[in-house]
Structures are given as structure tokens and as C-alpha cells.
């Protein structure tokens, strides 16, 4: 008997026939997709459809959050919410962060 059981929040994802075939690339340890997934999410288990889908959703969510922040920032700049010095500092920061975000996405 298990000492403790985790409560899971199970979600269902439906795919049309053949639509989920790409998941196999992430489960196969000999593929670049599998290695890339593990490099982006160290410690993740990518041995089942469920674990791969969960990892891909986490990565997509992080990328979408970054894009939402970028759009909010752009809107604020366009709306004149920052002075010239603040805008220059943020641009420098974005140039530093953008390659890291691209690598993660």
C-alpha cells in the first residue's frame, strides 16, 4: 500500500486519426525532438503520450506568457507610459532576454 497518493487533475485531449503521430518523436530517445525536450525541461519524463503532452503544454504555456508580456510592454511603450531613459533600458533588457526566450520556445 502506498503511504501517500497524489491527487491528479486529469484532462482529456482528443486527436483526429494520425494527428498525434508526432508524439512518438518525443518519446524515442534517439530523436532530436526527445533530446531537445529534455534539454528544455531537465528531469522531465518523456516516455508516454501523457508525459510528452504535459511537457509540451508546459513549454507552450511559458512561450505564450512571454509573448503576452511582450505585447503588454509594447502597448505600454506605444501608449507613452515610459520616458526615453526607461524605454532604452527596457530595449537593452529585451535584447538580452529575447535569445533566451527563443531558445526555450
C-alpha positions as CSV (number, residue, x, y, z in Angstrom):
1,X,0.0,0.0,0.0
2,X,1.3,3.5,-0.8
3,X,2.0,5.8,2.1
4,X,0.6,8.8,0.2
5,X,-1.2,9.2,-3.0
6,X,-1.1,12.4,-5.1
7,X,-4.4,13.8,-6.3
8,X,-4.3,14.2,-10.1
9,X,-6.3,16.7,-12.1
10,X,-6.8,14.6,-15.2
11,X,-7.6,16.3,-18.6
12,X,-8.5,14.8,-21.9
13,X,-7.1,15.7,-25.3
14,X,-8.7,14.3,-28.4
15,X,-6.8,14.0,-31.6
16,X,-8.1,13.1,-35.1
17,X,-6.7,9.9,-36.6
18,X,-3.0,10.3,-37.3
19,X,-2.8,13.8,-35.7
20,X,-0.9,12.7,-32.7
21,X,1.8,10.7,-34.6
22,X,4.3,13.4,-33.9
23,X,4.3,12.5,-30.2
24,X,6.3,9.3,-30.9
25,X,9.3,11.5,-31.9
26,X,9.4,12.9,-28.4
27,X,9.2,9.5,-26.7
28,X,12.0,8.0,-28.8
29,X,15.3,8.7,-27.0
30,X,17.2,8.5,-30.4
31,X,15.5,11.6,-31.9
32,X,16.5,15.2,-31.8
33,X,13.0,16.1,-30.6
34,X,13.4,13.9,-27.5
35,X,16.8,15.4,-26.7
36,X,15.6,18.9,-27.2
37,X,12.6,18.4,-24.9
38,X,14.8,17.0,-22.2
39,X,17.3,20.0,-22.6
40,X,14.4,22.5,-22.3
41,X,12.8,20.6,-19.3
42,X,15.6,18.8,-17.5
43,X,14.2,16.0,-15.3
44,X,11.0,15.5,-17.3
45,X,9.9,12.0,-18.1
46,X,9.1,11.6,-21.8
47,X,8.2,8.0,-22.1
48,X,4.4,8.2,-22.6
49,X,1.9,10.2,-24.6
50,X,0.7,11.8,-21.4
51,X,4.1,12.8,-20.2
52,X,5.0,14.3,-23.6
53,X,1.8,16.2,-23.9
54,X,2.2,17.6,-20.4
55,X,5.8,18.7,-21.2
56,X,4.7,20.3,-24.5
57,X,1.9,22.2,-22.8
58,X,4.2,23.5,-20.1
59,X,6.6,24.8,-22.8
60,X,3.8,26.3,-24.9
61,X,2.4,28.0,-21.8
62,X,5.8,29.5,-20.9
63,X,6.2,30.8,-24.5
64,X,2.7,32.3,-24.6
65,X,3.3,34.0,-21.3
66,X,6.5,35.6,-22.7
67,X,4.6,36.8,-25.8
68,X,1.8,38.2,-23.6
69,X,4.4,40.2,-21.6
70,X,6.0,41.4,-24.8
71,X,2.6,42.6,-26.2
72,X,1.8,44.3,-22.9
73,X,5.2,46.0,-22.9
74,X,4.8,47.1,-26.5
75,X,1.4,48.5,-25.7
76,X,2.7,50.4,-22.7
77,X,5.6,51.9,-24.8
78,X,3.2,52.8,-27.6
79,X,0.9,54.5,-25.1
80,X,3.8,56.7,-23.8
81,X,3.9,55.1,-20.3
82,X,7.7,55.2,-20.2
83,X,10.2,58.0,-20.5
84,X,13.0,57.8,-23.0
85,X,15.5,56.5,-20.5
86,X,13.2,53.8,-19.3
87,X,12.4,52.7,-22.9
88,X,16.2,52.5,-23.7
89,X,16.8,50.3,-20.6
90,X,13.9,48.0,-21.4
91,X,15.0,47.7,-25.0
92,X,18.5,46.6,-23.8
93,X,16.9,44.2,-21.4
94,X,14.7,42.7,-24.1
95,X,17.7,42.3,-26.4
96,X,19.4,40.3,-23.6
97,X,16.3,38.2,-22.8
98,X,15.0,37.6,-26.3
99,X,17.6,35.0,-27.3
100,X,17.0,33.1,-24.1
101,X,13.2,33.0,-24.7
102,X,13.7,31.9,-28.3
103,X,15.9,29.1,-27.1
104,X,13.2,27.9,-24.7
105,X,10.4,28.1,-27.3
